Structure formats: structure tokens, C-alpha cells
Amino acid sequence: LLREIDYAPSVLYVRGTLTEADQFALAVVGTRNLSTYGQQVTERIVTELAKGQVTVVSGLAHGIDTVAHKAALDAGGRTLAVLASGLDTIYPAENLGLARRIVESGQGALLSEFPLGVRPESGNFPARNRIISGLSLGVLVVEAPEKSGALITARRALEQGRDVFAVPGSILSSRSAGVNKLIQDGA
């Protein structure tokens, strides 16, 4: 799938295992500042996806990404974490244990188009987001404010001809303004 996108990476660095089953993947992304609702919904949906042999792709960020990776592993499923840095720099550092678990469990891999030594700079994140959507058949957005990296991933998915799904949130919560707009726009 990744070879099909515009601006496909010329090199992809991998730590861990990739399998043929990873071609049946769904990206799960959302806010770093999640609510209890966002956490519960992500855990529930990702657990069912993992039980259904769907690989979960995300960006190893705080919030929804972290919950998605953990839920996939806990359910015995597979997960791919796409980094905005070289594979030797786990960001955020708090997810170093999660990154190790993904690799050491044999349930997934860390991926990056950036060589070793590259630090996570702001311009790397949109590039990472296009890879997250490019590896996936679709993108599920859970809780995203109006200005969110998750919405960049959703936009890239649409440009790549992927499906975009969104979990509705409270109309009173700024955490859900972006995801509710996605639904309004046809997600």
C-alpha cells in the first residue's frame, strides 16, 4: 500500500517484524490530550480490531496513539508505530517501554523514513502522518480538536484514496470539534 502513495518514502527503516498480515491495517489516531471517553472507545475498538486480525498503525504519540498500540498488544494483535525521528530516538521518551514491547513481543514493528540520529522536529510529523495513512486501508480518528495532527493524517488518507472513519464526540468538548467536523464532512 505504501508504494501506491504520492511521495512514497525511498527508504523505510524497520525494527521488529513485518508480516503479510500487516497489509490488512487500519490507522488509529487522535488527540494527545484524551478524555476518559476517548481512552475507553479506543481500547474497545482496537481490541475488537486486533481480535479480527487487523493490524493497528499509529504514531507512538501520547494519548490516543499510545492507547491504540497498547490495546492491540494486550489483545494479542499486531501494531506498527511510525516515528517522526530515527529509530534510535523514541519520542516521547515515556513510550520507550512501549516501543520495546512492540519489537520484543514479535507483535509489530517501529518504522521510520528517517535515518538514525534524526531528532523529532516539527516538520517530520506531517511526513510521518502520510506514512501512517499510506500503510493503512483506512484511518480512524478518535477525539481530535480543530487543529490536530490526526486531522492531517485524515487529509492524507483522503488524498491517498483511503477511507476515513471518525468516532463522534461530545458537541460540548473542544477535544471533539475536529472529529465531529470530519463526520459533518462525510467521514
C-alpha positions as CSV (number, residue, x, y, z in Angstrom):
1,L,0.0,0.0,0.0
2,L,2.8,2.4,0.8
3,R,4.3,2.1,-2.6
4,E,1.0,3.4,-4.1
5,I,1.1,6.8,-2.4
6,D,2.4,10.1,-3.8
7,Y,5.8,10.9,-2.3
8,A,6.3,7.3,-1.1
9,P,9.5,7.1,1.0
10,S,12.5,5.9,-0.9
11,V,13.8,4.1,2.2
12,L,11.9,2.7,5.2
13,Y,13.8,1.7,8.3
14,V,12.2,-1.1,10.4
15,R,12.9,-2.5,13.8
16,G,10.7,-5.5,14.6
17,T,8.7,-7.8,12.4
18,L,6.5,-7.1,9.4
19,T,4.2,-9.8,8.1
20,E,1.9,-10.3,5.1
21,A,-1.0,-9.8,7.6
22,D,0.1,-6.2,8.1
23,Q,-1.3,-5.4,4.7
24,F,-4.7,-5.5,6.4
25,A,-4.2,-2.5,8.6
26,L,-6.2,0.4,10.0
27,A,-4.6,3.6,11.3
28,V,-6.0,4.8,14.7
29,V,-5.1,8.3,15.6
30,G,-6.3,11.2,17.8
31,T,-5.5,13.8,20.3
32,R,-2.7,13.7,22.7
33,N,-5.0,15.2,25.4
34,L,-7.6,12.4,25.5
35,S,-10.6,12.1,27.8
36,T,-11.7,9.0,29.6
37,Y,-14.3,8.5,26.8
38,G,-11.5,8.7,24.2
39,Q,-9.5,6.1,26.1
40,Q,-12.4,3.7,26.6
41,V,-13.6,4.0,23.0
42,T,-10.0,3.5,21.6
43,E,-9.4,0.4,23.9
44,R,-12.8,-1.1,22.9
45,I,-12.5,-0.6,19.1
46,V,-8.8,-1.6,18.9
47,T,-9.3,-4.7,21.0
48,E,-12.0,-5.8,18.5
49,L,-9.8,-4.9,15.5
50,A,-6.9,-6.9,16.9
51,K,-9.2,-9.9,17.5
52,G,-10.3,-9.6,13.9
53,Q,-6.7,-9.8,12.7
54,V,-6.5,-6.1,11.7
55,T,-3.0,-4.5,12.3
56,V,-3.3,-1.2,14.1
57,V,-1.0,1.6,12.8
58,S,-0.3,4.8,14.8
59,G,2.4,7.3,15.6
60,L,3.5,6.3,19.2
61,A,2.5,9.8,20.5
62,H,0.9,10.5,23.8
63,G,-2.8,10.0,24.1
64,I,-4.9,8.0,21.6
65,D,-1.8,6.6,19.8
66,T,-0.4,5.1,23.0
67,V,-3.7,3.6,24.0
68,A,-4.2,2.1,20.5
69,H,-0.7,0.5,20.5
70,K,-1.2,-0.9,24.0
71,A,-4.7,-2.2,23.3
72,A,-3.6,-4.0,20.2
73,L,-0.7,-5.7,22.1
74,D,-2.9,-6.5,25.1
75,A,-5.5,-8.2,22.7
76,G,-2.7,-10.3,21.1
77,G,-2.9,-8.3,17.9
78,R,-0.3,-6.6,15.8
79,T,0.7,-2.9,15.8
80,L,3.0,-0.7,13.7
81,A,4.4,2.5,15.2
82,V,5.6,5.1,12.7
83,L,8.2,7.5,14.1
84,A,9.0,11.1,13.3
85,S,12.6,10.5,14.1
86,G,15.3,7.9,13.5
87,L,14.6,4.5,15.2
88,D,17.2,5.3,17.8
89,T,15.2,8.2,19.2
90,I,11.9,7.3,20.7
91,Y,9.6,10.2,21.1
92,P,8.1,10.8,23.6
93,A,10.7,9.2,25.8
94,E,7.9,8.0,28.1
95,N,7.0,5.5,25.3
96,L,10.4,3.8,25.2
97,G,9.0,0.8,27.2
98,L,6.1,0.6,24.7
99,A,8.4,0.8,21.8
100,R,10.5,-2.1,23.2
101,R,7.4,-4.1,23.9
102,I,6.2,-3.7,20.3
103,V,9.6,-5.0,19.0
104,E,10.4,-7.7,21.6
105,S,6.9,-9.2,21.6
106,G,7.1,-10.0,17.9
107,Q,3.7,-8.4,17.5
108,G,4.8,-5.5,15.4
109,A,7.5,-3.0,14.4
110,L,8.8,0.5,14.6
111,L,9.1,2.2,11.2
112,S,10.7,5.5,10.0
113,E,11.8,7.1,6.8
114,F,14.4,9.0,8.8
115,P,17.9,7.6,9.4
116,L,19.5,7.0,12.8
117,G,20.4,10.2,14.6
118,V,17.4,12.3,13.2
119,R,15.6,14.0,16.1
120,P,11.8,14.6,16.1
121,E,11.5,18.0,14.6
122,S,8.1,19.7,13.9
123,G,8.4,19.2,10.1
124,N,8.9,15.5,10.5
125,F,5.4,14.9,11.9
126,P,3.3,15.6,8.8
127,A,5.7,13.4,6.8
128,R,5.2,10.7,9.4
129,N,1.4,11.1,9.1
130,R,1.4,10.4,5.4
131,I,3.2,7.1,6.1
132,I,0.7,6.2,8.8
133,S,-2.2,6.6,6.4
134,G,-0.2,5.2,3.5
135,L,0.4,1.9,5.3
136,S,-3.3,1.6,6.1
137,L,-6.5,0.7,4.3
138,G,-8.2,3.5,6.2
139,V,-7.9,5.9,9.1
140,L,-10.0,6.0,12.3
141,V,-9.9,9.3,14.1
142,V,-10.8,9.3,17.8
143,E,-11.0,12.7,19.6
144,A,-9.4,15.5,17.6
145,P,-9.6,19.2,18.2
146,E,-9.9,21.6,15.2
147,K,-6.1,21.9,14.8
148,S,-4.8,18.4,15.3
149,G,-2.1,16.2,13.7
150,A,-4.8,13.5,13.5
151,L,-6.7,15.7,11.0
152,I,-3.5,15.9,8.9
153,T,-3.4,12.1,8.8
154,A,-7.1,12.1,7.8
155,R,-6.4,14.6,5.0
156,R,-3.5,12.5,3.7
157,A,-5.7,9.4,3.8
158,L,-8.3,11.1,1.6
159,E,-5.6,12.2,-0.8
160,Q,-4.3,8.6,-0.9
161,G,-7.8,7.2,-1.7
162,R,-8.2,5.7,1.8
163,D,-11.4,5.6,3.8
164,V,-11.7,7.9,6.8
165,F,-13.7,6.9,9.9
166,A,-14.5,9.1,12.9
167,V,-15.8,8.4,16.4
168,P,-18.4,11.1,17.3
169,G,-17.6,13.1,20.4
170,S,-19.5,15.5,22.6
171,I,-20.6,18.6,20.9
172,L,-19.6,20.5,24.0
173,S,-16.0,19.3,24.0
174,S,-13.2,21.1,22.1
175,R,-11.4,17.7,22.0
176,S,-14.1,16.5,19.6
177,A,-14.5,19.6,17.4
178,G,-12.2,18.3,14.6
179,V,-13.6,14.8,14.7
180,N,-17.2,16.0,14.6
181,K,-16.3,18.2,11.6
182,L,-14.9,15.1,9.9
183,I,-18.3,13.4,10.4
184,Q,-20.1,16.5,9.1
185,D,-17.9,16.4,6.0
186,G,-18.7,12.8,5.3
187,A,-16.4,10.6,7.3
